Amino acid sequence: AVTTTTSQDKSTPVDQINQFINSIVLDPTKSQQTRSTLDGGVVVEYQDYKDFIGFVVYPEVVLRAGKTAWLQSLLSLVLREFALFWDSQMQQQRDGDGDDDSDTLI
């Protein structure tokens, strides 16, 4: 489903994206909604995997062209790869293989 949100105030695209992210994270009833068209022709889609949420932001013209299936595939792959990286970093910290700065991950 694509939802168009309009704002009465003069919020920036960053404000609109943050508002979208907050609505998804804080309102579980929106979990079935996969994309949102924001003012200014920007589309935001999200996908969650394990404890992570990934977002992709692209111009609305891509959505109108109907060629967005690869974006969800890419986002899914990136989330899985990041989860592997994160798990590896956490395991290194638990094993004590990190350097002296053990509280940083990257």
N, C-alpha and C positions, 0 to 999 in steps of 0.2 A: 504494500500500500504506500502511496506517495501522499504526503500531507503537506499542504502549503500553509505556512505560518506567516501572518502579517503582524507587524508591530506598530503600535500607535506612537511610540517614542522614537527617538533618533539613535537607536542602538547600532553599534558597529557589527560587521560580519562576525568578528570574534565573540562579541557578546551574544549574538544569535546562536552561534555554534555551542558556546558554553551553556546557554539556556537549554538547547536541545540535549546536550550530554547530561545535564542535571535532570531533565525530565525523564530520560531513559533510566538513569541510575537510580533515581529516587522513586520512580513510579513503575512498579513491576507490571502493571496492566498494559504498558506500552511495549512489552517484550515481543509481541507479535508484529509490531510495526518495524519494518526493516530500513526504511529510508524516509527522509524528510527534505522537502524543498524549502529553503529559507529565502527570505527577501534578498534580492540582488542576484538571483540565478545560481545559487550555490546549493548543491545537494550533499547531504551528509548521510552515510550509511554506517551501520555498526554491526559487529558480530562479537559474541562472547565465546570464550574457550577457557575452560578451567576457571582460574581466578582472574582472568584478563579480559579486557574489553578493547577491541580495536576499532578505530574509526577511519573511514576514507572520506575525503572531501574532494568534490570535483564540480566543474561547471555544469549547469542544468542542460546545456546543449548535448552533453554525452548521454544523459538520460533520455532526451527526446530522440536521439539517434537509435536507441534501443540496443546498444552494444555494451551493456553493463555486466553481463554474466561473468566475464573474466575478472572484474573487480572483486566480486565475492570470493572467487577461487583464490585470487592473490591474497586477499585479506585473511582467508582461512589458513593458507600456507604460512603467511608471516606470523600469525598467532601461534601456530603449532611450533614453528622454528624458535620463536621467542620463548615459548614454554620450555622447550628443550634446553635452551641457553640458560634460562632462569633456574631450572632444576639442577643443571650442572654447577652453576655458581653457588647455589645453596649447599650442594653436596660438598664442594670444595671448602666452603666456610665451616661446615660441620666437621670435616676431616682435618681442618687446620692447615690445608695446603696453600692458603693465601699468604700474602706478604704481611708486613707489620701493620698495614692499614686494613685490618680484617673486617672493619665495619662498612667498608665500601665494596660495592659489587662490580663496578666498572672502572 
